[in-house]
Amino acid sequence: MTYRNEAALDFLATRRSHPPKMLREPAPDRAEILRLLTLAARTPDHGKLEPWRFVVLERAALDRMAPILRDRVLASGQDGAAADKAASAFASPVIVAVVSAPVASDKVPQWEQFLSAGAVCLGLVNAALAAGWGAAWLTGPAVLDQAFGREHLGLSDNERIVGLVHLGSRGETPPERPRPDVAAKTTWLE
Ligand SMILES: Cc1cc2nc3c(=O)[nH]c(=O)nc-3n(C[C@H](O)[C@H](O)[C@H](O)COP(=O)(O)O)c2cc1C
């Protein structure tokens, strides 16, 4: 009996994020997004605390928030080009905000719960790529400006966005990027 899953290994060996500018309409529908979120939620979670949740930004919400974000970037003293770039990120077909929602726990420190939320981001990107969609895990101004999340995504004070996962249909194939020299980054302790 072999437990090797060649298809999964091939997928992991070749998977690549699709930057937002390479994403196209149509977006996955709600049923498909729920399937992808269900796969993403199948993630290691110390203490089974589920210290994360999802806020899905659909077309109307993205169109509403892009000018708000642009104005906030300008108000923070950055120039028009930076504000346009920030707002243009909301041109993606749909964006899932993965929200770290830490749970009070004597056993599981907050940084571990944060890691679990991060793992959910990668799980969502990989589930979307495996399902044939384009996907990328980004942050940027809408994440760094935590008040934006509280005022426009309904986040509470102890929550923060750990990733904006952009999803859409695939356009052109993204070029491969240099990959780490893992042998050079690995220490063997005997
Ligand atoms: C926490 C986090 C935040 C990121 N934020 C951005 C970002 O704002 N803009 C960006 O171009 N890439 C960002 N990246 C990098 C992309 O997710 C991704 O690594 C890159 O596009 C290459 O993807 P691939 O190795 O999955 O092919 C971020 C990655 C992580 C883990």
The ligand as a Gaussian input file, in Angstrom:
#p B3LYP/6-31G(d) Opt

LIG

0 1
 C        2.008000      37.692000       4.538000
 C        2.301000      37.914000       3.062000
 C        2.002000      39.135000       2.472000
 C        2.280000      39.359000       1.123000
 N        1.952000      40.575000       0.588000
 C        2.243000      40.802000      -0.712000
 C        1.903000      42.058000      -1.309000
 O        1.301000      42.937000      -0.657000
 N        2.223000      42.246000      -2.618000
 C        2.868000      41.273000      -3.372000
 O        3.136000      41.496000      -4.556000
 N        3.176000      40.061000      -2.837000
 C        2.889000      39.819000      -1.536000
 N        3.202000      38.607000      -1.004000
 C        3.892000      37.591000      -1.861000
 C        2.917000      36.758000      -2.696000
 O        1.941000      36.159000      -1.904000
 C        3.658000      35.572000      -3.353000
 O        4.622000      35.075000      -2.553000
 C        4.343000      35.905000      -4.585000
 O        3.430000      36.489000      -5.411000
 C        4.956000      34.671000      -5.219000
 O        4.079000      33.655000      -5.153000
 P        4.314000      32.102000      -5.241000
 O        5.596000      31.743000      -4.588000
 O        3.122000      31.554000      -4.498000
 O        4.309000      31.771000      -6.679000
 C        2.908000      38.334000       0.339000
 C        3.180000      37.085000       0.911000
 C        2.893000      36.880000       2.256000
 C        3.195000      35.528000       2.860000

